[in-house]
């Protein structure tokens, strides 16, 4: 049974993931089919499901919404992101009551002046929902929030210069604006019966345009007919200004993939052309059926619209929506993250009880996880037709993938659980970082830099990011060396030597890939911007990694530092790599600047502080290390025993003794 344990656990993990491929048929509203409908947002075609998920992550930091009964405190249902979007588009008055705005800062909470019953507060606290508020609750304080946000904007302060209160106010104001844009993406928010609204608009088009033309020519005109047209156009004009995704495809012969309009612009154009676009009529049918609870009519409208898209040269966009919807549903990176935790636990436990089968179970879980991780990485590349790294989110995904591969390679040679631990820790950590980065918006957005030479971009980002991954692996191996040596007695001479060899080998790999990747980046820059090197902060950061890896290698080859001090050098490499990966992007300058991110900066500082503490532990004398505390009869450590040369013969002093 023990011999089969790794394979049984791996099979269970695969079966658990494969279960996601099966989706139960929907008996009422076809939410999944609605979520697969394509729209244009952030310069790319994506399904409504992605719009809903990314929007909820920005508003709520989660992709689901709990509906809690005020009386009983029970969770009556959990809305998926697409279900929430349906409410926001078709029944905004209901969506306004959902707890979707996360507000943590106490001063901002006090500004909202929300009065909740004690029993309701108790229920929310029990459900960990007390920091969430609905739009209806915030609405009375909305003018104050917008006024404060306006004052902060007028002050000209950059995000890094703002106080925590100012950042919280600006964040809430931006989220309120996003939510209002979503609600007005299809129709005026006050319109309930969209079919009747379109019918009245269509009826007013002819007489209204005739009256407007007569007015321009100075002739007598029908004021009532003009007013009947102006009234709905006033509402439509707001939709044209604030609508979030572009939901209406332009069905013209030979249209481009980017030929989409928001609902407001499409309706304004329809007044000039005298006919309402078919996609708007389909959405109107969905709106009215949803409000009436008529699932059959709603599903028929969704199916008919999908068929219309296929018949009007939008089959590619329709397929893109379906494929991305499946990608969102599978949650490949989340499943990989869970498996990394399982692999880490197995490896840790195997260290304590010397269980070889648990170690092998950890390896098999890591293999399954990296296969799922790879599938997610390749799926993203196919969806967008881009290299694996185009922004910070994708770089976190790719760096985690590279570190796990390196960890498994180490495990293949040393078979002691160290490679599994390092790969699982870094894989899990980078995926958590990626998840937090996803709360800032669409994760498939392109780099801000010019992408004229896609070949050099692809080769550069892949190679240099593998260099980042190797640098992190070397640093975390050094961390493991210090933690085992200082806190446990498990760092034997053999274990210390093995870890030192791993660090050296991985840094050689990191040095090669970092240097080659930096050179390829220069070639890409020359092709895109006309110069090989411009001392851009990101370029300087890449150079820092190369230099620091070179420092380690020279110190080791020249025997300038002890083994323990070399571990401190490798740990400091984590700080250098993290700064070059994240820090330079938040400076607000350079071609690779992605803007200051308060949460990312805070965690970057926390990470740096932990690495400094570990460096301090590494530099402590060995008598303070638990592994070396009881080393030998002369007080020497295993390391010193290994390197200590025999004493040379001492010259005799005085006369020699005679028998």
N, C-alpha and C positions, 0 to 999 in steps of 0.2 A: 504493500500500500504506500509506504514511504517513497519508494522509487517512482511510483506513478503520480505522487503529489504535484510536482511542477506541471505535468501535462494536464492533470485534472483541473487545476486552478486556471491554467491558460485557456482550456476549453470553456470553462464557465465564464471567463472574461469575454471571450469571443462571442459566446451565445448571448450574454447580456447586451453586448453592443449590437449584435445582429437583430435583436428584438426591436431596435429602433427603426429598422427598415420596414416593419409592418405597421401600418396605420389603420386603425379601426374606421370602418365606414361611418360617415356623419349622417345621423338620422334627421337632423333638422336643417339649420342653415349651413350651407357649404362654406365654412369659414376658410378651410384650406384652399379651395379653388379661388375664393376672393383674394386671399393673401398672395396667390401666384400671379395675379394680374400685374403687368409691367407698367412702370411709370419712369419718368426721367428726373433724377435728383443728383446733385453734386457732380454734374457732368457725365453721369453714367446711367444706363438703364438698370433698374433694379426692381424687384417685386415689392408690392405693398407690405409684405411681411417684413422685409428689411427696413423699410421706412418706419414701421411700427416699432420694431425691436430697437433700432438705433435711437429713435425719439424717446422711448421709455427709459433707455439707459441714461440719456441726458437728463430726463426729468426726475426719475425715480431711482436710478442706479441699479434697477432690476428689470427683467423682461416680462414680468407678470404683475398683475394687480389683484390684491385681495379685497373682496367685498365683505365687510364685517357688519353684522346686525347690531344696531345701537342698543337694543334691549337685552338680547341674550349674550352678546359678545362673541358669538360663533361666526366662523368664516363660512358664509353661505355659499360662496363659489369663488373660484380663482379665474380671472380673465387672462387669456393669452394676450400677447401683444396685438395680434390681428383683431381679436374681439374688442379690445380697447379702442383700436383705431376705427372699427366700425361704429362704435358708440360716438367717438369724437366727430366723425364725418356726418353720420345720419341722425344721431340723437345727442347733440351737444349738451342739452339741458341735463341729461343723465350723466354724461361724462364729467360734467362740472362737479358732481358729488363724489367722484372717486378720489381716493387718497393717493395722489401721484407726485406731489411736490415735497421733496425732502428739504427740511429746514432744520439745521442743527444749531446755528449760532443763537445764544440766548437773547441777545439784544434784538435780533431780527424777529425772533419769536414774540418778544414783547411788543414790537412794532405792529405785528399782525393783530394783536388784541383779540385773539380767538378764544371764545368762552365755550368750554366743553363740559358736559355734565361729569361729575366725579366717577359715576359708574362707567361712562363711556371711556374716560381716560384710563380707568383700570383695565377695561377690556383691551384697549389699544396697547397699553404697556405689556399685558400678558402676551399679546401677539407681536410684540416688537414693532408696532406701527405708530407709536406715539410721536415720532419725529416727522410723520407724513401729514400733509394737509391737502384739502381739496381746493379747487379753484373757487368754489362758492364761499368757502371759509376765508380765503385770502382777498376776495373781491372788494370788501369794504376798505381794506388797507392798500389796495393796488395804487391809488393816486400817490400815497405817501412813498411807497416803494419806488415808483417811477420818478418822483421828484428827487428823492435821495440819489437814485442812479444818475439822473441828469446832472446833479451837482458834482458827483464824482467824475463823470465824463468831462465836464467843463473844466475841472481842475487840471486835466492833462496828465494825471498820474498813470504810470504804467502799472500793470498787474503786480509786479514785484515790489512796487513802492506803496501799494495800498495796504491799509490795515486789515486784519481779519474781518472786522465788521464791514468794511467797504467791499471786500471781495465777496462776502456773503450776500450783500445787497445787490451787487452787480450780477452775481450768479442767479439769484432769484428773479431779477428783472428780465434777464435773458431767457430764463425758462418760461416765464409767463408769456413773453413774446412768442416763443416757439409754439407753445400750446395754442395760443390764439391763431397763429398762422395755420396750424394743422386743422383747427375747427373750420377755418374759412377756405379750405383747399378745394372744395367742390361747389359750394353754394353759399349765399349769404347766411350767416348764422341764424338770423331771425326767421328764415324761410323753413317751414316744416314740410308742406306739400310741394315737392319740387316739380312734379308733373304739372300741377295747376299753375305754378309760377312760370314755367316754360310756355305753357299754353297762352297765358295772358301776355307774355312778352312777344310771342309769335303773332298774336292778334294785333298788338300795338305797333308792330314793325312797319307795315305798309303806310297806314295813316300818319304815324309819327314821323317817318322819314319824309313823306310828302310835305308835312307841316314845317319841318325843319328846313327843307329846301326852299319852300315859299318864303320863309322868314329871311333866309340869306339873300334872296332876290328882292326883298322889300315888298313882297306881295302880301295880300291878306292870307292868313293861315289859321288853322284850327288849333287854338290854344289848348283845348281839352285833349286833343289827340297828341299834341306835343308833351303835355304833362304826363299822359298815360305811358309814354315811352321813357321820359326822363326819370320817373320814379323808380322803375326796376334797374335802369342803367346806373343810377346813383349807388345802389346796393352792389351791382356787379362790378363797378369801378373799384370798390374796396377789395373785392376778391382778387381782381387783377393785380393789385398792389401787394397784397400780403400772402397770397396762396403759397403753400410750401412746396409740395412736389408738382411737377408738370404732369398732369394726369391725362391730358387729351392729345392723342396722336393726330398729326396732320396727314390725312390720307390723300396725298398728292402723288401723281405718277413719278416714279424714280426718286422718292423722298430719301433723305439721309436718315441715319439712325438717330440723330439728334433733333429731328423735326417733331417737337412736342411743344404744347402750349399749356399754360395753366387755364383752369376753367373760366376765369374772368376774362382773359384775353380772347379765348375761343368764343365766348358769348358776345363780346364787343364786336368781334369780326363778323359774327353771324348776323348782327343787326345791319351791318353794311352790305352783306351778301344776300340777306333775306331768307336764310335757312339755318336751322340749328344743327350742329354736327351730330352725327349718329352716336358717337361715344357718350356725349352728354345725355342723350335720351336713355341710353342703357343705364348710366349711373343714376338718372332720375328714377328709373324703374326700381333699381336696387334700393334707393333711399325710401321711396314710398312703401315698398313691400316690407322693408326692415321695420319701419315705424308701425306698420299694421301687424307685424308678427307673421306675415305671409311668407313662410319659408319656400314654398313651391315656386311662387313668382320670383322671389329673390334668386333662387338657384337657376331658374330659367334665364333670367337676365344676365347672370354671370356667364352661363354657358353660351348664350347667344353672342355676348360681347367677345368672348374668347374666339368663337368661330369667325366673327367679323374681323378680328385682328389677323387671323390666319389667312383670310381671303383678301386682305388689303396690304400684302407685303410686309406684315409685321410678325411673320412666323418666327424669325430669329429672335425678336424681342420676347415673344411669348415663351419660346424655349429657354431663353436666359432667365426669365422669371421663375419657371418651373425648376430649373437646375439650382438656382440660388436659394429657392425656398427649401429644397431638399437639403442643401448644405446647412442652412440655418437649423433645420429640424434635427439633423444628425448630431449636431454639437460635438464634432470630432475632437476639438481641443479640450473641451470639458471632460470627456471620457478619458482622454490621454492623461489629463491632470489627476483624475481619480486613481488611475492605474499606477502612476508614478508614486503616489502616496502608499499604495499597497506594496509596491516593490521596495520602497524605502523601509517600511516596517519589517518586511521579511528579512532584509539585509541586516538591519539593526539587531533583530532578535537572534539571528544566526551567529552574531558576534558573541552574544552572551552565553548561549548554550552549545556553541560549536556544532551546530546542526547543518550539515552539508546540503540536505534536501531543502531546507528553508532558503539557503543561499541560492540554490538553483531555481527555486520558486520565484525569488525576487528577480532573477535574470529573465525567466520566461515572461513574467509580468512586464518587465521593461521592454522586452522584445515586442510583445503585443502592443504596448503603449506607443512605441516608436513607429510601429506599422500604422497605427491609427493617426498618429501625429503626422507621418509622411503623407497619408491619404488626404488629410486636411490641407497640408501645405500645397500638394499638387492640385487639389480641387480649386483652391483659391487662384493658383496660377492659370489654370484652364479657364476659369470664369472670366478673368480680366485680360488674359493674354499678355501678362506682364511678368517680369522677373519675380523671384520669391521675396525680394526686399524692395519696397517702394515707400515705406513710411516707418515710424517708430513702432507701430503695432506689429507690422509684418517682420521687422527686424527682431523683435522680442520672440516671435514665433520661430524664426529661423535660427537664432542664437540658441534657443532651448533645444531645437532639433539637433544642431551640431554638437552641443555638449553631451547630449544623451548618446549619440553615436560614438563620441570619443570615450565616454564612460564604459560603454559596452565593449569597445576595443580593448581598453585596459583590463576589464574583467575577463576577457578571452585569454589574455596572457598570464594574469596573476591569480585569478580564481580565489580571491579572498574577500569579496564583497565590497571592496573599496570603490571599484569602478561603478558598481550598481548604485551605491550611496551617492557618489558625486553626480552621476548622471540623473538620478531621480530627484535629488535636491535642486539642481540647476534647472532641470526640465520643468518641475513643478513651479519653481519661483518665477521663471520667465513667462510661463503661461498665466500666472497670477498677475504679473506686470502687464501682460497683453490685455487681460480682462479689464483691468483698471483703465488702461489707455482707451478701451472701447467706449468708455462713458463720455468721451469728448466728441463723438460723432461717428460718421461713416468710416469704417476701418479699411475700406477698399479705395479710399481717395488716393490720388497720385501724389508723388513728390512735388514740391513747389519749384524745384529746379527744372531747367530745360532738359527735355528727354529726347533730344534729336538723334542720338546714336544709341539705339537700344541694345546693340550687341555689346558695346563697351560698358554700358550701364549694367547689363546682366552679369558679365564676367567680373566687373569690379565689385559689385555689392555681394555676390556669392563668395568670392575669395576673401575679401576683407572681413566679412561677417564670420566666416569660418575662423579667421584669425582672432576675432573677438571671442568666439566660443572657446577656442583653445586656451586663450589667456585666462578666461574665467575658470576653466577646468583646472589649470595649473594652480591658480590662486586658491580654489576650494580644496584641492589636494593638500596644499600647504596649511590651510585652516584645519583640516582633519589631522595633520601631523601635530599641530600645536594643541588642539583640543585633547587628543588621545594622550599626548605626552604630559600635559599639565594636570588634567583632571582624572586620568585613569592610570593604571599600571600596565596597560595593554601594549604600549609602544616599546616592544622589544627591539633589540638591535636589528634583527631580520626585518621587522615591520618598518622601522625607521629607514633602513637602507632601501627597501622596496618603494616606500613613498617618495624618497629623494630621487630615485631613478625615474619614477613616474613624472614627477614635476619637471625634471630635466628634459625627458623625452617630449612631453607635451609642449614645453616652452620652445624647444627646437621647431616643432610643428607650427606653433603660433608665430614665431619669428619669420619663418618662411612665408606663411600665408599673409601675415600683416604687411610684410615688405612688398610682396608681389601685388597684393590688393591695392596698396597705396600707389604703386607705379601705374597699375591699370586705371585707378581713379584719375591720375594725372593725364593719361591718354584720353579718357572720357571727357575730362574738363577741356582739353585742347580741342576735341572734336565739337563740344557743345558751346564753349564760351571763348574759344580762341586763345587760351593760355594754359600751359601745363601745370603751373603752380602759382597760386595767388595769396598764400598765407591766410586762407580762409580758416576760421576757427575749427571747422570739421577736419580740414586738411592737417592743421596743426595737431589736432587730437589723434589722428591716425599716426602721425609721425611720433608722437609721444609714446604710443604703444610699442612701436618698433624700437625706439631708443631704450625704453625700460626693459624690454626683453633682451636687448643687447647688453644692458648693464648686468642682468642676471647671468647671462652666458659668460661674459668676461670675468665676472667675480668667481664663477665656478671653475672655469678653465685655468685662471691664474691662481686659484686657491687663496683668494684674498679674504674670504669669509668662511666661517664655520658652517656646517650643515644647517644648524639651527638658525643662524643669521640669514642664510639663503632663503629659508622659509619665510622670514619676515619680508625679504625683497619680493618674493612671489606674491605674498598677501597684499603688499602695497600695489602690486600690479592690478589687483581688483579695483582699487580706487582709481588708478589711471584709466583702466578700461571703462569703468562706469562713467567717469567724467567725459571720456571721449565719445562714448555711445550716447549718453543722455545730456550731460551738463552743457556741452558746447551748443546743443540745439536750443537751449533755454536762455542763451545770452542775448537774444534779440538782434543779433547782427550776423552777417554772412549769408551766403547763398543757401546754406543748409539749415537756417533758423526756422524752427517750427513754432516759436512763441513760448512764453513763460508759462509753465504749468505748476501751480502752487502745490498740489498734492504730490506730483512727481518730484519736485524739488525737496519737499519735506522728507520723503522716503529715501531720496538720494543722500541727504545729509545723515539720516539715521544709519543707512548702510555704511557710509564712510566712517562714522563714529565707531561702529562695531568692528570695522577692519582695523582702526587705530588701536582699539583695545586689544585685539588679537596680536597685533604687532608688538605691543608692549609686553604681552605675555611671552611672546617668542624671544624677546630680548632679556627676559629675566634669567638670572643664573640658574644652572641646571639643578642646583640643590633644592630649588623651590618646585621643581617638576615632580609629580607623583611617581612617574615611571622611573625616574632616576634617583629617587630619594634614598633608596636602600640598595645602592649599586654594588659596592665591593668592600672588602675589608680595609682598603686604604682610602675609602671615600670616593674613589673614581667611578664615573658613570660608565655604562656599557659603551657609550660612544668613545670615551677617553680610553677605556680598555682596548678598544679596537684600534685606536690610532697611536697608542702609547708605544714608543720604541724602548727596548731594554737599555738600562743604564750602562754607560761605558765603564770599563774597569777603572777603579780609583787608584791613583799612585800611592805607594806605601809611604808612610810618614814615620821617621825614626829608624832605629836599627831593626833589622829583621830578627824574628825570634829564632832561637836555636834549640835544637832538641836537648 
